[in-house]
Amino acid sequence: MQEFIQVMTTVDKKEQAQAIAAALVEKRLAGCVQVIGPVSSTYRWKGKMETAEEWLCLIKTRRDLYKDLESAIHEVHPYEVPEILAIPVLEGSQSYLEWLEGELGKIVDKRFSRG
């Protein structure tokens, strides 16, 4: 069985979260992205305590797609240091995981590709 992960990231506008979701699904780096929010985040940034309203993206993908997915998030993410965290999927509905696998792109070994 493939190793699946759930990746999360947050942004400060719903439209940004939806743009990230669309880009990842379009590139077949994610089978599904759920946008949840707003959520309240409290953190320390540049020495000051901050609280912000954010939108959370929960991204379903395979572990072997992580590096490409992370790069794609960085391309469109507005934050200087975006939260990008991956959590392993330990178990899941077989039918859902089969569907997810069918929606994700194939990894091409770049050592052997021409171009």
PECORMO-V741800 format. One record per pair of residues at least 24 apart in sequence whose ideal C-beta (glycine too) atoms are under 8 Angstrom apart, sorted by the first residue. I is the first residue (numbers start at 1). J is the second residue. D is the distance in whole Angstrom. If there is no record, write none. Layout:
i:I j:J d:D
i:I j:J d:D
This chain:
i:1 j:97 d:7
i:2 j:62 d:5
i:2 j:63 d:8
i:2 j:64 d:8
i:2 j:97 d:8
i:2 j:101 d:6
i:3 j:62 d:7
i:3 j:63 d:4
i:3 j:64 d:7
i:3 j:88 d:7
i:3 j:89 d:8
i:4 j:60 d:7
i:4 j:61 d:7
i:4 j:62 d:6
i:4 j:63 d:7
i:4 j:88 d:8
i:4 j:89 d:4
i:4 j:92 d:7
i:4 j:97 d:6
i:4 j:100 d:7
i:5 j:61 d:6
i:5 j:62 d:7
i:5 j:63 d:5
i:5 j:66 d:7
i:5 j:86 d:5
i:5 j:87 d:6
i:5 j:88 d:6
i:5 j:89 d:6
i:6 j:58 d:6
i:6 j:59 d:7
i:6 j:60 d:6
i:6 j:61 d:8
i:6 j:86 d:7
i:6 j:87 d:5
i:6 j:89 d:6
i:7 j:58 d:8
i:7 j:59 d:4
i:7 j:61 d:6
i:7 j:66 d:7
i:7 j:69 d:6
i:7 j:70 d:8
i:7 j:84 d:7
i:7 j:85 d:7
i:7 j:86 d:5
i:7 j:87 d:8
i:8 j:56 d:6
i:8 j:57 d:6
i:8 j:58 d:6
i:8 j:59 d:7
i:8 j:83 d:7
i:8 j:84 d:8
i:8 j:85 d:5
i:8 j:87 d:8
i:9 j:56 d:8
i:9 j:57 d:5
i:9 j:59 d:7
i:9 j:73 d:6
i:9 j:77 d:7
i:9 j:82 d:6
i:9 j:83 d:6
i:9 j:84 d:5
i:9 j:85 d:8
i:10 j:39 d:7
i:10 j:41 d:6
i:10 j:54 d:4
i:10 j:55 d:7
i:10 j:56 d:5
i:10 j:57 d:7
i:10 j:82 d:8
i:10 j:83 d:5
i:11 j:54 d:6
i:11 j:55 d:6
i:11 j:57 d:7
i:11 j:77 d:7
i:11 j:78 d:6
i:11 j:79 d:7
i:11 j:82 d:8
i:12 j:52 d:6
i:12 j:53 d:7
i:12 j:54 d:6
i:12 j:55 d:7
i:12 j:78 d:7
i:13 j:55 d:7
i:14 j:38 d:8
i:14 j:55 d:5
i:16 j:55 d:7
i:16 j:76 d:8
i:16 j:77 d:8
i:16 j:78 d:6
i:17 j:55 d:4
i:17 j:56 d:8
i:17 j:57 d:5
i:19 j:76 d:6
i:20 j:57 d:6
i:20 j:73 d:6
i:20 j:76 d:6
i:20 j:77 d:7
i:21 j:57 d:6
i:21 j:59 d:8
i:23 j:72 d:6
i:23 j:75 d:8
i:23 j:76 d:6
i:24 j:59 d:6
i:24 j:61 d:8
i:24 j:69 d:6
i:24 j:72 d:6
i:24 j:73 d:7
i:25 j:103 d:8
i:27 j:68 d:8
i:27 j:72 d:6
i:27 j:105 d:7
i:28 j:103 d:7
i:28 j:104 d:6
i:28 j:105 d:3
i:29 j:61 d:6
i:29 j:65 d:5
i:29 j:68 d:6
i:29 j:69 d:4
i:29 j:72 d:6
i:29 j:104 d:7
i:29 j:105 d:7
i:30 j:59 d:5
i:30 j:60 d:6
i:30 j:61 d:5
i:30 j:69 d:7
i:30 j:104 d:8
i:31 j:60 d:5
i:31 j:61 d:7
i:31 j:99 d:7
i:31 j:100 d:4
i:31 j:101 d:8
i:31 j:102 d:8
i:31 j:103 d:4
i:31 j:104 d:5
i:32 j:59 d:8
i:32 j:60 d:5
i:32 j:100 d:7
i:32 j:103 d:7
i:33 j:57 d:5
i:33 j:58 d:7
i:33 j:59 d:5
i:33 j:60 d:7
i:34 j:58 d:4
i:60 j:89 d:8
i:60 j:100 d:6
i:61 j:104 d:6
i:62 j:101 d:7
i:62 j:104 d:6
i:63 j:88 d:7
i:64 j:107 d:5
i:65 j:104 d:6
i:65 j:105 d:7
i:65 j:107 d:7
